[in-house]
Amino acid sequence: MKILETERLRLRTLDQDDAVFYLALVNTPGFIEFIGDRGIRTVEAAAQAIAEGPMAMQAKLGHSIYLVERKDSGEPVGMSGLIKRDTLDHVDIGYAFLPEHGGKGYAGEAARAVLEHARSDIGLERLLAITSPGNAASIGLLEKLGLRLEKVVHLTPEDTGTNLYSLIFTAERPT
C-alpha cells in the first residue's frame, strides 16, 4: 500500500514479497555496524521478520517502517518510516539505505516526507530518533531535519551508548 510520494520516491508498506531486498539490506556492513546484526540469513527468515515487524506494526498502529523505491523504476533503495519501540516512550523515525544508493539524497528526501507524515497525517506531537554516536551521516541528517540531541541512552544492557534525538512539533512546519 502506498503511504507517501516525493519527487523521486514512493514509500509503501513492506510485505513478504520484499524479503529478498530486506535480506540484502539488513546484511550490509553499514546496517550491521550502525543498527545491528539481526541474524537474518535466509529469504524465509527475512519474510518472517517483515511479517512480525513492519507488517504487524502497520496493522496495530497504522504506521511502520516503509519500503522506499524509486518512482521511475520501482527499484527498492532503502527503508524509512516510523517505529514504536518498547524501549522508547515515543515514536521514532528510522531509515536505512543500500550503500549503492548513498549520496543521492534519497535518505533526506524520504525522511522529510516521513517527518511531515508524522506531524500532519498521524498527529504526533513529538518525534524521536536514535543513532550510534559514530554514525556521522545519520547525525547530520537528523540535525538537518530539526531533531536535536537530547541525551545518550542505553537501550539494552550491552549497549555502550546510543544518541537519542527529539523534535517537538509546533503549529509551524518543521524545517
C-alpha positions as CSV (number, residue, x, y, z in Angstrom):
1,M,0.0,0.0,0.0
2,K,1.4,3.4,-1.0
3,I,1.9,5.7,2.0
4,L,3.9,8.7,0.7
5,E,5.3,10.0,-2.5
6,T,8.0,12.6,-3.1
7,E,9.5,14.0,-6.3
8,R,11.6,10.9,-6.9
9,L,10.5,8.3,-4.4
10,R,7.5,6.2,-3.4
11,L,7.2,4.9,0.2
12,R,4.9,1.9,0.7
13,T,4.3,-0.7,3.3
14,L,6.6,-3.7,3.3
15,D,5.2,-7.2,2.6
16,Q,6.7,-10.6,2.5
17,D,7.4,-10.2,-1.3
18,D,10.1,-7.7,-0.3
19,A,12.1,-10.4,1.6
20,V,15.0,-10.6,-0.9
21,F,15.5,-6.8,-0.7
22,Y,15.1,-6.9,3.1
23,L,17.7,-9.7,3.4
24,A,20.2,-7.8,1.4
25,L,19.7,-4.5,3.3
26,V,19.9,-5.9,6.8
27,N,23.2,-7.7,5.9
28,T,25.0,-4.7,4.6
29,P,28.1,-3.7,6.6
30,G,26.6,-0.3,7.4
31,F,23.4,-1.8,8.7
32,I,25.2,-4.3,10.9
33,E,27.6,-1.7,12.2
34,F,25.2,1.1,13.0
35,I,21.8,-0.6,13.5
36,G,22.8,-4.1,14.5
37,D,23.0,-7.7,13.2
38,R,19.5,-9.1,13.1
39,G,20.8,-12.6,12.5
40,I,18.6,-12.8,9.4
41,R,20.4,-15.1,6.9
42,T,17.7,-16.6,4.6
43,V,14.9,-15.2,2.5
44,E,12.5,-17.2,4.7
45,A,13.8,-15.5,7.8
46,A,13.6,-12.1,6.1
47,A,9.9,-12.8,5.2
48,Q,9.2,-13.8,8.8
49,A,10.9,-10.7,10.2
50,I,8.8,-8.5,7.8
51,A,5.6,-10.2,9.0
52,E,6.5,-9.9,12.7
53,G,7.9,-6.4,12.4
54,P,6.7,-3.9,9.9
55,M,3.6,-5.7,8.9
56,A,2.4,-6.3,12.4
57,M,3.3,-2.7,13.5
58,Q,1.4,-1.3,10.5
59,A,-1.7,-3.4,11.4
60,K,-1.6,-2.5,15.1
61,L,-0.5,1.2,14.9
62,G,-1.2,2.4,11.4
63,H,2.4,3.2,10.8
64,S,5.7,1.4,10.4
65,I,9.0,1.4,8.5
66,Y,8.3,1.6,4.8
67,L,10.0,0.4,1.7
68,V,11.5,3.3,-0.3
69,E,11.5,2.8,-4.0
70,R,12.4,4.9,-7.0
71,K,9.3,6.1,-8.8
72,D,10.8,5.9,-12.2
73,S,11.9,2.3,-12.0
74,G,10.2,0.8,-8.9
75,E,13.7,-0.3,-7.7
76,P,13.9,-0.6,-3.9
77,V,16.6,1.7,-2.4
78,G,16.0,1.6,1.3
79,M,13.6,1.9,4.1
80,S,12.3,4.9,6.1
81,G,9.4,5.3,8.5
82,L,8.0,5.5,12.0
83,I,8.8,2.9,14.6
84,K,7.3,2.4,18.1
85,R,9.9,0.6,20.2
86,D,9.2,-0.9,23.6
87,T,12.4,0.8,24.8
88,L,11.3,4.4,23.9
89,D,8.4,6.4,25.2
90,H,7.6,8.0,21.8
91,V,7.6,7.0,18.1
92,D,10.9,7.4,16.4
93,I,11.9,7.9,12.8
94,G,14.2,5.3,11.3
95,Y,15.9,4.8,7.9
96,A,18.4,2.5,6.2
97,F,19.5,2.5,2.6
98,L,21.5,0.2,0.4
99,P,25.1,1.5,0.1
100,E,24.9,1.8,-3.7
101,H,22.1,4.4,-3.3
102,G,24.0,6.5,-0.8
103,G,24.9,10.1,-1.6
104,K,21.9,10.7,-3.9
105,G,19.8,12.5,-1.3
106,Y,17.2,9.6,-1.0
107,A,17.5,9.3,2.8
108,G,16.8,13.0,3.3
109,E,14.0,13.1,0.8
110,A,12.3,10.1,2.3
111,A,12.9,11.2,5.9
112,R,11.5,14.7,5.3
113,A,8.3,13.1,3.9
114,V,8.1,10.7,6.9
115,L,8.6,13.6,9.3
116,E,5.8,15.6,7.7
117,H,3.6,12.5,7.7
118,A,4.2,12.1,11.4
119,R,3.2,15.7,12.1
120,S,0.4,16.2,9.7
121,D,-1.2,12.9,9.0
122,I,-0.6,11.0,12.2
123,G,-0.7,14.0,14.5
124,L,2.4,13.2,16.6
125,E,3.4,15.9,19.0
126,R,6.9,14.6,19.5
127,L,9.3,12.5,17.4
128,L,12.4,10.7,18.5
129,A,15.4,9.2,16.7
130,I,18.2,7.1,17.8
131,T,21.6,6.6,16.2
132,S,25.1,5.3,17.0
133,P,27.4,8.1,18.2
134,G,29.8,7.3,15.3
135,N,27.2,7.4,12.5
136,A,28.1,10.9,11.2
137,A,25.8,10.6,8.2
138,S,22.8,9.8,10.3
139,I,23.6,12.5,12.8
140,G,23.9,15.1,10.0
141,L,20.6,14.1,8.6
142,L,18.8,14.2,11.9
143,E,20.1,17.7,12.6
144,K,19.1,18.9,9.1
145,L,15.6,17.5,9.9
146,G,15.5,19.7,13.0
147,L,16.0,17.0,15.6
148,R,18.3,17.8,18.5
149,L,20.5,15.6,20.7
150,E,18.7,15.1,24.0
151,K,20.9,12.5,25.7
152,V,22.8,9.3,25.5
153,V,20.7,6.2,26.4
154,H,21.4,2.5,26.9
155,L,18.6,0.6,25.2
156,T,20.0,-2.8,26.2
157,P,22.4,-3.9,29.0
158,E,25.2,-4.4,26.4
159,D,24.5,-1.0,24.7
160,T,27.6,1.2,25.1
161,G,25.5,4.3,24.4
162,T,23.0,5.4,21.7
163,N,22.3,9.0,20.9
164,L,18.7,10.0,21.5
165,Y,17.4,12.9,19.4
166,S,14.0,14.6,19.6
167,L,11.8,17.1,17.9
168,I,8.7,18.7,19.3
169,F,6.2,19.7,16.6
170,T,4.6,23.1,16.8
171,A,2.0,24.6,14.6
172,E,4.8,25.6,12.3
173,R,6.1,23.2,9.7
174,P,9.5,21.7,10.7
175,T,12.5,22.7,8.6
